[in-house]
Amino acid sequence: MKNEGIGHLRKLGVIGGMSWVSTRGYYEDINRIVQRKVGAHSSAPLIIDSLDFAPLYRLSSREDWDRAADALTASAKRLEAAGAEALVIAANSMHCVYDRVAEAVSIPILHIADCVADAMIAEEKTKAAVLGTRNVMMEEFYRRRLVARDIELLPPEMDTVETVDRIVYEEVMLGKVRRQSERTLRTIITNLEKDGAEAIVLACTELNLIVHTEANVLPIFDGAAIHAKAAANWILGES
């Protein structure tokens, strides 16, 4: 029998709002796991700082990313001051400034790519393709975390990069789910399987709106769900 309300649940801070759609998903996933493991009336002790996404949208220049680093660092400090014992950044692309944010606080920040790597290694999947926004698919800040764990990543193809980036920013980040985009992603995943991928990493926290883990030809590692599970396990003292 579960002992509801008994035991120490650690307090987690969430840097959210990027977008609000994914932050909602984190909140729901974390609380469902805590409720399932602790008791029907339990909920996760969370502090959420939901940032305005507009100034952090489609960043490209060094000045843009410096501004993002400042915004996330300020958020992390607020959450630490409010009593958070660890943090998550509820957005893949913003892990581009992870190191700078982590240096500014004294509490740990659970890196989404590290959590994905743990899940892939546990399932013995070591060759994958990454789907996400342009900077996540093209830059090294995310990919190198997986490569460092001996996970081979297929090189990104520009047509796929452009298509997925557009769907993310123009549709799923706004909560839009379009049947045509679901079909497009399914075709992309099928082609990646033909190219030798053993798995797909959803490295965008909203892509799970249109990519269904059980309805594709390859195993889908949903970064947002994996990150939320790791966060819940941390709250429960299981990691």
C-alpha positions in Angstrom: 0.0 0.0 0.0 1.3 3.5 -0.8 1.8 5.9 2.1 0.4 9.1 0.9 2.2 12.2 1.9 4.9 10.3 3.8 8.6 10.8 3.0 10.6 13.7 1.8 9.9 15.0 -1.7 12.7 17.2 -2.9 11.7 20.6 -4.4 12.5 21.1 -8.1 12.7 24.4 -10.0 11.5 24.5 -13.6 12.7 27.2 -16.1 9.7 27.2 -18.4 7.6 29.2 -20.8 9.7 28.1 -23.8 7.0 27.3 -24.9 4.1 27.2 -22.4 2.9 24.1 -24.3 5.9 22.1 -23.3 5.9 23.5 -19.8 2.4 22.2 -19.4 3.6 18.8 -20.5 6.4 18.8 -18.0 4.0 19.7 -15.2 1.5 17.0 -16.1 4.2 14.2 -16.6 6.1 15.0 -13.4 2.9 15.0 -11.3 1.5 11.8 -12.8 4.7 10.0 -12.0 4.8 11.3 -8.4 1.2 10.6 -7.9 1.6 7.0 -9.2 4.6 6.3 -7.0 3.5 8.2 -3.8 -0.2 8.2 -3.7 -3.4 9.4 -5.4 -3.5 12.7 -3.5 0.2 13.6 -3.8 1.6 16.2 -6.2 5.2 17.3 -6.9 6.7 20.2 -5.1 7.6 22.4 -8.0 8.6 26.1 -8.5 8.0 27.2 -12.0 9.4 30.4 -13.5 7.6 30.8 -16.8 9.6 33.1 -19.0 8.2 35.2 -21.8 9.2 33.3 -24.9 8.9 36.2 -27.4 12.3 37.7 -26.7 13.9 34.2 -26.8 12.3 33.1 -30.1 14.4 32.0 -33.1 17.7 33.2 -31.7 20.7 33.2 -34.1 23.4 35.8 -33.3 25.9 35.7 -30.4 24.1 38.8 -28.9 20.8 36.8 -29.0 22.3 33.9 -27.1 24.0 36.2 -24.6 20.5 37.7 -23.9 19.1 34.2 -23.5 21.9 33.2 -21.1 21.2 36.3 -19.0 17.5 35.6 -18.9 17.9 31.9 -17.9 20.6 32.7 -15.4 18.4 35.2 -13.7 15.6 32.7 -13.7 17.9 30.0 -12.2 18.9 32.4 -9.5 15.3 33.3 -8.7 14.4 29.6 -8.4 17.4 28.8 -6.2 16.6 31.7 -3.9 13.0 30.5 -3.7 14.1 27.1 -2.4 14.6 24.9 -5.4 17.1 22.1 -4.7 17.7 21.3 -8.4 16.6 22.7 -11.7 15.4 21.7 -15.2 15.4 23.8 -18.3 12.1 22.8 -20.0 13.4 23.4 -23.5 16.0 21.6 -25.7 17.3 24.6 -27.6 18.0 26.6 -24.4 20.5 24.0 -23.3 22.8 25.9 -25.7 23.4 28.2 -22.7 23.3 25.3 -20.1 27.0 25.7 -19.0 26.6 29.4 -18.3 23.4 28.9 -16.3 24.9 26.0 -14.3 27.9 28.1 -13.4 25.7 30.8 -11.9 23.9 28.6 -9.3 25.1 26.1 -6.6 22.3 23.5 -7.3 22.4 20.9 -10.0 20.7 21.3 -13.3 19.5 18.0 -15.0 20.7 18.2 -18.6 18.1 16.9 -21.1 20.6 15.2 -23.4 22.2 13.3 -20.5 18.8 11.9 -19.6 18.2 10.9 -23.2 21.6 9.2 -23.4 20.8 7.3 -20.2 17.5 6.1 -21.7 19.1 5.1 -25.0 21.9 3.1 -23.4 19.5 1.3 -21.2 17.6 0.2 -24.3 20.9 -0.6 -26.1 20.2 1.9 -29.0 23.4 3.4 -30.1 22.7 4.8 -33.6 20.1 7.5 -33.9 18.8 10.6 -35.7 18.0 13.8 -33.9 14.8 15.8 -34.8 14.3 19.3 -33.4 14.8 22.9 -34.1 17.6 24.0 -36.4 20.1 24.8 -33.7 19.6 21.5 -31.9 19.9 19.5 -35.1 22.9 21.5 -36.5 25.0 22.6 -33.5 27.2 20.6 -31.2 25.9 21.6 -27.7 23.2 18.8 -27.8 24.8 16.3 -30.1 28.1 16.1 -28.3 26.4 14.9 -25.1 25.1 11.9 -27.0 28.3 11.3 -28.9 30.3 11.4 -25.7 28.2 8.4 -24.6 29.2 6.4 -27.7 25.9 7.1 -29.5 26.3 7.5 -33.2 24.2 10.2 -34.8 23.2 10.4 -38.4 24.3 13.8 -40.0 21.4 16.2 -40.4 20.0 16.7 -43.9 19.1 20.3 -44.7 15.7 19.5 -46.2 14.8 17.7 -43.0 16.2 20.5 -40.8 14.2 23.2 -42.6 11.0 21.1 -42.6 11.1 20.2 -38.9 12.2 23.7 -37.8 9.3 25.2 -39.6 6.8 22.7 -38.1 8.1 23.4 -34.6 8.1 27.2 -34.7 5.0 27.7 -36.8 2.8 24.9 -35.5 3.6 22.8 -32.4 5.1 25.6 -30.3 1.7 27.3 -30.8 -0.1 24.1 -29.8 -1.3 23.4 -33.3 -1.6 19.8 -34.4 -1.9 19.3 -38.2 -2.5 15.9 -39.8 -0.3 16.8 -42.8 2.6 17.5 -40.4 2.0 14.2 -38.7 2.3 12.5 -42.0 5.4 14.5 -42.9 7.2 13.5 -39.7 6.2 9.8 -40.2 7.7 9.9 -43.7 10.9 11.5 -42.4 11.2 8.9 -39.7 10.7 6.1 -42.3 13.4 7.6 -44.5 15.8 7.8 -41.5 15.2 4.1 -40.8 16.2 3.4 -44.4 19.4 5.5 -43.8 20.4 3.3 -41.0 19.0 4.9 -37.9 18.1 2.5 -35.0 16.1 5.1 -33.1 14.8 8.7 -33.2 15.5 11.3 -30.6 12.8 13.9 -30.3 14.9 16.9 -29.3 12.1 19.3 -29.3 9.8 19.4 -26.3 6.7 19.9 -28.4 7.2 17.4 -31.2 5.5 14.7 -29.1 2.2 16.4 -30.1 2.6 15.0 -33.6 5.1 12.1 -33.3 3.6 9.2 -31.5 6.0 6.8 -29.8 4.0 3.7 -30.6 3.1 4.5 -34.2 6.4 4.7 -36.0 8.8 2.3 -37.6 11.6 3.1 -35.1 11.8 3.5 -31.3 11.1 7.1 -30.4 13.1 8.6 -27.5 10.9 11.6 -26.5 13.3 14.0 -24.8 10.6 15.9 -23.0 9.0 12.8 -21.5 12.4 11.3 -20.6 13.5 14.6 -19.0 10.3 14.9 -17.0 10.7 11.3 -15.8 14.2 12.0 -14.6 13.0 15.1 -12.9 10.2 13.1 -11.1 12.7 10.5 -10.1 15.0 13.2 -8.6 12.1 14.6 -6.7 11.4 11.2 -5.3 15.0 10.7 -4.4 15.5 7.9 -6.9 18.4 9.6 -8.7 
